[in-house]
Amino acid sequence: MAAGGVTQAEKDGAEKYSRAVLAAYDTFVLKWSNTYAWRCPRERLLTHYNTHLRARHLDIGPGTGWYLHQAKYPSAAPEITLMDLNANTMAMTNRRLADRNITPAVHTGSVLAPIDPSVGVFDSVAANFVFHCVPGTWAEKGQAFGHIAQVVADDGVFFGSTILGTGVDHNLVGNALYNGPIKAFDNTTDDPGGRQTALSAAFESVDITVVGTVAIFAAHRPRRTPAP
Ligand SMILES: C[S@@+](CC[C@H](N)C(=O)[O-])C[C@H]1O[C@@H](n2cnc3c(N)ncnc32)[C@H](O)[C@@H]1O
């Protein structure tokens, strides 16, 4: 366990996103890998953002902020909060959103920990391409869904996507690049059914669509107490 209750494995998952990695991320990950490795183009995920983004939005693990920068917002002055363990990603997203006249609030924390209520309550919360970076089984990662549910408004939505490790057909590019020697992910046991079960424990309504090797999800009606 590292300082502040965050495990070394959690820190490792976030610290990969150095400034050098972020500089290459939009081209190497979002443009090429989304299309050729995981067969879920970034445009499909941008549509998911545009469908679910609301005016008071929390983005967990924003990376380079590409989706938030490209997105269509439902209001002229959206209130955006960023949450990450890695300050590089929040700084880059902040800089990028300046030309949309958006100044996000930032909160440093791990998605696996309870979220401080002072962070706020949100109409939409996104965690896009975050859970395949986070250590643990769905039962362990699923604890995060319970924490997130507590900061989603009663009529709000939790949405995003994650690359599955099993139960989908990974091609050679995906396996060789990301699940091979560089061990970029922590998703070997992540399957679509486990994700559905874990999300359903925290939200009454869960919709998951698998595109390529990516589970795209939207969850509504946050449970205030765990499912029976
Ligand atoms: C693969 S990037 C995804 C970036 C962006 N959301 C996208 O879809 O392009 C993973 C993001 O999750 C963050 N992250 C990884 N582990 C985390 C954790 N335990 N808690 C919070 N953020 C985490 C990383 O720092 C990074 O911003």
The ligand as a Gaussian input file, in Angstrom:
#p B3LYP/6-31G(d) Opt

LIG

0 1
 C       -6.078000       4.902000     -21.179000
 S       -6.173000       6.486000     -20.414000
 C       -7.784000       6.991000     -20.956000
 C       -7.841000       8.442000     -21.292000
 C       -9.156000       8.978000     -21.830000
 N      -10.268000       8.804000     -20.897000
 C       -9.496000       8.364000     -23.159000
 O      -10.515000       7.671000     -23.262000
 O       -8.752000       8.577000     -24.107000
 C       -6.457000       6.034000     -18.716000
 C       -6.681000       7.224000     -17.793000
 O       -7.056000       6.718000     -16.497000
 C       -6.214000       7.277000     -15.505000
 N       -6.118000       6.305000     -14.412000
 C       -5.495000       5.111000     -14.408000
 N       -5.647000       4.494000     -13.219000
 C       -6.405000       5.338000     -12.448000
 C       -6.920000       5.276000     -11.111000
 N       -6.692000       4.223000     -10.304000
 N       -7.670000       6.306000     -10.660000
 C       -7.921000       7.387000     -11.446000
 N       -7.464000       7.495000     -12.723000
 C       -6.715000       6.484000     -13.212000
 C       -4.906000       7.570000     -16.246000
 O       -4.074000       8.481000     -15.577000
 C       -5.435000       8.079000     -17.581000
 O       -5.834000       9.434000     -17.492000

